[in-house]
Amino acid sequence: MKLLLIGSGGREHALAWALAKSPKLTKLYAAPGNAGIAKVAELCDLDFSDHQSVVAFCRNNDIDLVVVGPEAPLVAGLVDDLDAAGIKSFGPSKAAAQLEGSKAFTKGVCDEATIPTAGYGRFDNLDAALAYVREKGAPIVVKADGLAAGKGVVVAMTQEEAEEAVTACFEGSFGAAGAEVVIEEFLDGEEASFFVLSDGENALPLATAQDHKRAFDGDEGPNTGGMGAYSPAPVLTDALIADVMQRIIEPTIRTLANRGTPFKGVLYAGLMMTADGPKLIEYNTRFGDPECQVLMMRLKSDLLDLLLASADGTLDQVSAEWSKEAALSVVMAAKGYPGSYDKGTEIKGLTPLSAANLEVFHAGTKSDGERVLANGGRVLNVTALGANVGEAKSVAYAAIDKIDWPEGFCRSDIGWRAIARENGS
């Protein structure tokens, strides 16, 4: 089979790496890809925001399946245009992708399906939003309604911080994404991520993960797109997973199907483990980044088979097998991220870093001849397997010590929560 993979981040490198292992794959293209993806796929200069160009490329190259990695093209309706052209793809329609594209849309689904989630208000003007914040008090959570590259959420611990976040949204800090704001009740507990595949009717549970959103050690500093992750998430027991499937995932899929907008693709639930049980924080309609990296390290099944089953409506005929080992990924980012940072700095020491229990997934990189240059904020995902999270962490950080990139930084405490559990503390 010939595949086209859309995207250029660490998530897409992990997907490309996993897809390249499939015996069914004959050719893998990636648009635009990165220096790491280039090792397993042919990069093509294709503007995926131009949907008709993507359609033309698929026809000219006899593409059998398009795998859409990032959220933006999903929300923009790339899958719809591929479907209209008779080209098979993995990912949700524009309508179903609103689960990620609009926080208010997701809250509406939760209301309709009685899905446990935080209490909320939604606002399209500053004065009403500020009045709501003043009524409810802090701590409280302020979210830009639309896509904001993982940075449109402020967990405000003080009234002043909440009002600043609301004002920033309506003053254009997140562009059109902040034209509407969802303000939520603060949920106390431990966060975890849960992934399932859906074919519009069936749901296949995949695996669990936990990520680290804050930039610095000790979960300090600004929110980022993610500074590291590990899988599985110890907090999500088998009993809790069954509860999440019954009360959150299955009602969501059923509701969208009943609306005539069935969800096909990967559904990523951000959950809070509260005293009242799991509650939905938000949905993403693609694999997480960096959660995808740890999932792909643990996946023993053929990824291509699973993605095809989702696209073809046959998920009830397949299963996913996972390694019992733990996986941990550490993000190396350019100094200054998530604020301003320099591009074009050289990264050395990557060549020997690949083994059965170790993979360096590229995110913001590009090739310059034989050199690898940083080309983004989050640049590398050093990902390892181990008997437990602590062992995987040791392997990952030992590899990081061999990477020569003075302009980069990473957190030193990825996996701390799981390791504390492993150590009985």
C-alpha positions as CSV (number, residue, x, y, z in Angstrom):
1,M,0.0,0.0,0.0
2,K,1.1,3.6,-0.7
3,L,0.5,6.0,2.1
4,L,0.6,9.8,2.5
5,L,1.3,11.1,6.1
6,I,0.3,14.7,6.8
7,G,2.4,16.6,9.4
8,S,5.9,17.4,10.5
9,G,6.1,16.9,14.3
10,G,7.3,14.3,16.8
11,R,3.8,12.6,16.6
12,E,4.2,12.2,12.8
13,H,7.7,10.8,13.1
14,A,6.4,8.2,15.6
15,L,3.5,7.4,13.3
16,A,5.9,7.1,10.3
17,W,8.3,4.9,12.3
18,A,5.5,2.6,13.2
19,L,3.9,2.5,9.8
20,A,7.2,1.8,8.2
21,K,7.3,-1.6,10.0
22,S,4.1,-2.8,8.4
23,P,4.6,-5.5,5.8
24,K,1.6,-4.1,3.9
25,L,3.4,-0.8,3.2
26,T,5.1,-0.4,-0.1
27,K,5.7,3.4,-0.1
28,L,5.4,6.1,2.5
29,Y,5.3,9.8,1.6
30,A,5.2,12.6,4.2
31,A,4.2,16.2,3.8
32,P,6.1,18.2,4.9
33,G,7.9,15.8,7.3
34,N,11.2,16.6,9.1
35,A,14.8,15.4,9.2
36,G,13.8,12.2,11.2
37,I,10.8,11.3,9.1
38,A,13.1,11.5,6.0
39,K,14.8,8.4,7.2
40,V,11.6,6.3,6.7
41,A,9.6,8.3,4.2
42,E,9.9,10.3,1.0
43,L,9.3,14.0,1.9
44,C,7.2,16.0,-0.5
45,D,6.8,19.7,-0.9
46,L,3.0,19.8,-0.5
47,D,0.9,22.5,1.1
48,F,-1.7,20.5,3.0
49,S,-3.8,23.6,3.6
50,D,-4.5,23.4,-0.2
51,H,-6.8,20.4,-0.2
52,Q,-7.1,20.2,-3.9
53,S,-3.3,19.9,-4.2
54,V,-3.4,17.0,-1.7
55,V,-6.1,15.4,-3.8
56,A,-4.1,15.8,-7.0
57,F,-1.0,14.4,-5.3
58,C,-2.9,11.3,-4.1
59,R,-4.3,10.7,-7.6
60,N,-0.9,11.2,-9.3
61,N,0.8,8.9,-6.9
62,D,-1.9,6.2,-6.4
63,I,-2.2,6.8,-2.7
64,D,-4.2,4.1,-0.9
65,L,-4.5,5.9,2.5
66,V,-3.9,9.4,3.8
67,V,-3.0,9.6,7.5
68,V,-3.7,13.1,8.9
69,G,-1.5,13.8,12.0
70,P,-2.2,17.3,13.2
71,E,-5.5,18.8,14.3
72,A,-5.6,21.9,12.0
73,P,-6.2,20.1,8.7
74,L,-8.9,17.9,10.4
75,V,-10.8,20.9,11.7
76,A,-10.4,22.5,8.2
77,G,-12.1,19.6,6.6
78,L,-9.3,17.8,4.7
79,V,-10.8,14.4,5.3
80,D,-14.1,15.6,3.8
81,D,-12.4,16.8,0.6
82,L,-10.5,13.5,0.4
83,D,-13.7,11.5,0.9
84,A,-15.4,13.6,-1.8
85,A,-12.6,12.7,-4.2
86,G,-12.9,9.0,-3.4
87,I,-9.6,8.9,-1.5
88,K,-9.5,6.8,1.7
89,S,-8.2,8.6,4.8
90,F,-7.7,8.2,8.5
91,G,-9.2,10.9,10.7
92,P,-12.5,12.5,11.5
93,S,-14.7,14.7,9.3
94,K,-14.8,18.5,9.8
95,A,-18.0,18.2,11.8
96,A,-16.7,15.5,14.1
97,A,-13.4,17.2,14.5
98,Q,-15.3,20.0,16.3
99,L,-14.7,17.9,19.4
100,E,-11.3,19.5,19.4
101,G,-12.0,22.5,17.3
102,S,-14.5,24.0,19.7
103,K,-14.5,23.7,23.5
104,A,-18.1,24.9,23.5
105,F,-19.1,22.2,21.0
106,T,-17.7,19.5,23.2
107,K,-19.5,20.9,26.2
108,G,-22.7,20.7,24.2
109,V,-22.0,17.0,23.5
110,C,-21.4,16.4,27.2
111,D,-24.7,18.1,28.1
112,E,-26.6,16.0,25.5
113,A,-25.0,12.7,26.5
114,T,-24.8,13.4,30.3
115,I,-21.0,12.9,30.2
116,P,-19.3,13.8,33.5
117,T,-17.3,17.0,33.0
118,A,-16.6,20.3,34.7
119,G,-19.3,22.9,35.2
120,Y,-18.9,25.8,32.7
121,G,-20.1,28.9,31.1
122,R,-19.5,30.1,27.5
123,F,-19.2,33.7,26.5
124,D,-18.7,35.8,23.4
125,N,-18.2,39.1,25.1
126,L,-15.7,40.4,27.7
127,D,-18.1,41.9,30.2
128,A,-20.3,38.8,30.7
129,A,-17.2,36.6,31.0
130,L,-15.6,38.8,33.6
131,A,-18.9,38.9,35.5
132,Y,-19.0,35.1,35.5
133,V,-15.4,34.9,36.8
134,R,-16.2,37.4,39.6
135,E,-19.2,35.4,40.6
136,K,-17.5,32.0,40.7
137,G,-14.1,33.1,42.0
138,A,-10.8,31.3,41.8
139,P,-9.3,28.8,41.1
140,I,-11.0,28.6,37.8
141,V,-10.1,27.6,34.2
142,V,-10.2,29.9,31.2
143,K,-10.1,28.4,27.7
144,A,-10.1,29.9,24.3
145,D,-12.8,28.1,22.4
146,G,-10.9,27.3,19.3
147,L,-7.5,25.8,18.3
148,A,-4.6,27.5,20.0
149,A,-1.7,25.1,19.6
150,G,-2.1,23.7,23.1
151,K,-1.6,27.1,24.7
152,G,-5.2,28.5,25.0
153,V,-5.9,27.2,28.5
154,V,-5.1,29.1,31.7
155,V,-5.6,27.4,35.1
156,A,-6.1,30.6,37.0
157,M,-5.4,30.3,40.8
158,T,-6.3,33.9,41.5
159,Q,-9.1,36.2,40.5
160,E,-6.6,38.6,38.9
161,E,-5.0,35.9,36.8
162,A,-8.5,34.7,35.6
163,E,-9.5,38.2,34.6
164,E,-6.2,38.7,32.8
165,A,-6.7,35.5,30.9
166,V,-10.3,36.4,29.9
167,T,-9.2,39.8,28.8
168,A,-6.2,38.4,26.8
169,C,-8.6,36.1,24.9
170,F,-11.0,38.9,23.9
171,E,-8.1,41.2,23.0
172,G,-6.9,38.8,20.4
173,S,-4.0,36.9,22.1
174,F,-5.2,33.7,20.4
175,G,-6.7,35.3,17.3
176,A,-10.0,33.8,16.1
177,A,-9.6,30.9,18.6
178,G,-10.4,33.4,21.5
179,A,-13.5,35.0,19.9
180,E,-15.5,32.8,22.3
181,V,-14.4,31.7,25.7
182,V,-15.3,28.7,27.9
183,I,-14.8,29.2,31.6
184,E,-14.8,26.0,33.6
185,E,-15.0,24.9,37.2
186,F,-11.5,23.9,38.5
187,L,-11.3,20.2,38.9
188,D,-8.9,18.8,41.6
189,G,-7.2,15.5,40.9
190,E,-4.7,13.8,38.8
191,E,-4.8,14.1,35.0
192,A,-4.4,11.3,32.5
193,S,-4.9,10.6,28.8
194,F,-6.9,7.8,27.3
195,F,-6.9,6.9,23.6
196,V,-9.4,4.9,21.5
197,L,-9.9,4.3,17.8
198,S,-13.4,4.7,16.4
199,D,-14.9,3.7,13.1
200,G,-18.0,5.7,13.6
201,E,-19.8,2.9,15.5
202,N,-17.3,0.7,17.3
203,A,-14.6,1.9,19.8
204,L,-11.3,0.1,20.3
205,P,-9.5,1.1,23.5
206,L,-5.8,1.7,22.9
207,A,-3.7,2.8,25.8
208,T,-3.2,5.3,28.6
209,A,-0.5,8.0,29.1
210,Q,0.3,11.0,31.2
211,D,2.1,14.1,30.0
212,H,3.9,17.1,31.5
213,K,2.5,20.3,30.2
214,R,4.6,22.8,32.2
215,A,7.9,24.0,30.8
216,F,10.1,23.5,33.9
217,D,10.8,20.9,36.6
218,G,8.3,20.6,39.4
219,D,5.5,21.4,37.0
220,E,6.5,25.0,37.1
221,G,6.4,27.7,34.4
222,P,4.1,28.3,31.4
223,N,1.9,25.7,29.7
224,T,3.5,24.2,26.6
225,G,2.4,21.7,24.0
226,G,4.0,19.0,26.2
227,M,7.5,18.5,27.6
228,G,7.3,14.7,28.1
229,A,5.1,11.7,28.6
230,Y,4.9,8.1,29.7
231,S,2.7,5.1,29.2
232,P,0.9,3.4,30.8
233,A,-0.7,5.8,33.3
234,P,-0.8,4.0,36.6
235,V,-3.7,6.1,37.8
236,L,-6.0,4.6,35.1
237,T,-6.8,1.1,36.4
238,D,-8.7,-1.5,34.4
239,A,-11.8,-0.7,36.4
240,L,-11.5,3.1,35.7
241,I,-10.9,2.4,32.0
242,A,-14.1,0.4,31.9
243,D,-15.9,3.3,33.6
244,V,-14.4,5.8,31.1
245,M,-15.5,3.7,28.2
246,Q,-19.1,3.3,29.5
247,R,-19.7,6.9,30.8
248,I,-17.5,9.0,28.5
249,I,-16.3,7.4,25.3
250,E,-19.2,5.3,24.2
251,P,-21.8,8.1,24.8
252,T,-19.7,10.5,22.8
253,I,-19.5,8.2,19.8
254,R,-23.1,7.3,20.0
255,T,-24.2,11.0,20.2
256,L,-22.2,12.0,17.2
257,A,-23.5,9.0,15.2
258,N,-27.0,10.0,16.1
259,R,-26.4,13.5,15.0
260,G,-25.3,12.2,11.6
261,T,-21.7,13.1,12.0
262,P,-20.0,9.8,13.0
263,F,-16.6,10.0,14.5
264,K,-13.9,8.1,12.7
265,G,-10.3,8.3,13.8
266,V,-8.5,8.5,17.1
267,L,-10.3,10.0,20.0
268,Y,-8.0,11.3,22.8
269,A,-9.7,12.0,26.1
270,G,-8.0,14.3,28.6
271,L,-9.3,13.1,31.9
272,M,-9.2,14.3,35.5
273,M,-9.4,11.6,38.2
274,T,-11.6,13.4,40.8
275,A,-13.1,12.2,44.1
276,D,-16.3,11.6,42.1
277,G,-14.6,9.5,39.5
278,P,-13.1,10.3,36.0
279,K,-14.3,13.6,34.4
280,L,-13.7,14.7,30.9
281,I,-11.4,17.8,30.6
282,E,-11.3,18.0,26.9
283,Y,-11.2,15.9,23.7
284,N,-8.5,15.9,21.0
285,T,-9.3,14.3,17.7
286,R,-5.7,13.1,16.8
287,F,-2.9,11.4,18.6
288,G,-1.3,13.4,21.4
289,D,2.2,14.8,21.0
290,P,4.3,13.6,22.9
291,E,1.8,10.9,24.0
292,C,1.9,9.3,20.5
293,Q,5.6,8.7,20.8
294,V,5.2,6.5,23.9
295,L,2.2,4.7,22.5
296,M,4.0,3.8,19.3
297,M,7.0,2.5,21.3
298,R,4.6,0.1,23.2
299,L,2.4,-0.9,20.3
300,K,3.1,-4.5,19.1
301,S,0.3,-4.7,16.6
302,D,0.5,-3.5,13.0
303,L,-0.5,0.2,13.1
304,L,-1.5,0.2,9.5
305,D,-4.1,-2.6,10.2
306,L,-5.6,-0.6,13.0
307,L,-5.8,2.6,11.0
308,L,-7.4,0.8,8.0
309,A,-10.0,-0.8,10.3
310,S,-10.9,2.6,11.6
311,A,-11.3,4.0,8.0
312,D,-13.1,0.9,6.8
313,G,-15.6,0.5,9.6
314,T,-14.2,-2.9,10.8
315,L,-12.7,-2.1,14.2
316,D,-14.8,-4.9,15.7
317,Q,-12.6,-7.3,13.7
318,V,-9.2,-6.2,15.1
319,S,-7.4,-5.9,18.4
320,A,-4.4,-4.0,19.7
321,E,-1.6,-5.7,21.5
322,W,0.7,-3.7,23.7
323,S,4.1,-4.3,25.3
324,K,4.0,-4.8,29.1
325,E,7.0,-2.5,29.3
326,A,6.7,1.2,30.1
327,A,7.7,3.9,27.7
328,L,8.9,7.4,28.5
329,S,9.6,10.3,26.2
330,V,11.5,13.5,27.1
331,V,11.1,16.6,24.9
332,M,14.1,18.6,24.1
333,A,13.1,22.1,23.2
334,A,14.8,25.3,22.0
335,K,15.8,27.6,24.8
336,G,13.1,30.2,25.2
337,Y,10.2,27.9,24.3
338,P,7.2,28.4,24.7
339,G,8.2,32.0,24.2
340,S,10.6,33.2,21.5
341,Y,13.5,31.0,20.4
342,D,16.2,30.7,17.8
343,K,16.0,28.4,14.8
344,G,18.8,27.0,12.8
345,T,21.1,25.8,15.6
346,E,22.9,22.5,14.9
347,I,22.2,19.3,16.8
348,K,25.1,16.8,17.0
349,G,25.4,13.4,18.5
350,L,22.2,11.9,17.1
351,T,23.6,9.2,14.8
352,P,24.3,6.4,17.3
353,L,21.1,6.9,19.3
354,S,18.8,4.1,18.2
355,A,18.3,0.7,19.8
356,A,15.6,-1.8,20.5
357,N,14.7,0.2,23.7
358,L,15.4,3.7,22.4
359,E,14.3,6.0,19.6
360,V,14.8,9.7,19.0
361,F,11.7,11.0,17.3
362,H,12.3,14.3,15.5
363,A,9.8,17.2,15.9
364,G,11.1,20.6,14.9
365,T,14.1,19.6,12.8
366,K,15.3,20.0,9.2
367,S,18.2,18.6,7.3
368,D,21.1,20.7,5.9
369,G,23.2,18.3,4.0
370,E,24.5,15.9,6.7
371,R,23.7,18.3,9.5
372,V,20.5,18.3,11.6
373,L,19.2,21.8,12.5
374,A,16.6,22.9,15.0
375,N,13.5,24.2,13.2
376,G,10.9,24.7,15.9
377,G,10.1,25.0,19.6
378,R,9.8,21.4,20.6
379,V,12.6,19.8,18.6
380,L,13.4,16.2,19.7
381,N,11.5,13.4,21.6
382,V,14.0,11.0,23.3
383,T,11.8,8.0,23.9
384,A,12.8,4.8,25.7
385,L,11.3,1.5,26.9
386,G,11.9,-0.1,30.3
387,A,10.6,-2.7,32.7
388,N,9.0,0.3,34.5
389,V,8.8,4.1,34.2
390,G,12.0,4.6,36.3
391,E,14.0,2.3,34.1
392,A,12.7,3.9,30.9
393,K,13.6,7.3,32.4
394,S,17.2,6.2,33.0
395,V,17.6,5.0,29.4
396,A,16.1,8.2,28.0
397,Y,18.2,10.6,30.1
398,A,21.4,8.6,29.4
399,A,20.8,9.2,25.7
400,I,20.1,12.9,26.2
401,D,23.5,13.2,27.8
402,K,25.0,12.1,24.5
403,I,23.2,14.8,22.5
404,D,25.3,17.9,21.8
405,W,22.9,20.8,21.5
406,P,23.8,23.7,23.8
407,E,20.9,25.7,22.5
408,G,18.3,23.2,23.8
409,F,16.9,22.3,27.2
410,C,14.6,19.7,28.7
411,R,13.0,18.9,32.0
412,S,14.9,16.5,34.3
413,D,11.9,15.1,36.1
414,I,9.7,13.5,33.4
415,G,7.8,10.6,34.9
416,W,8.1,11.8,38.5
417,R,4.6,10.9,39.5
418,A,4.7,7.3,38.2
419,I,8.2,6.8,39.7
420,A,7.0,7.9,43.1
421,R,4.3,5.3,42.9
422,E,6.8,2.6,41.8
423,N,8.9,3.6,44.8
424,G,5.9,3.4,47.2
425,S,5.9,7.1,48.0
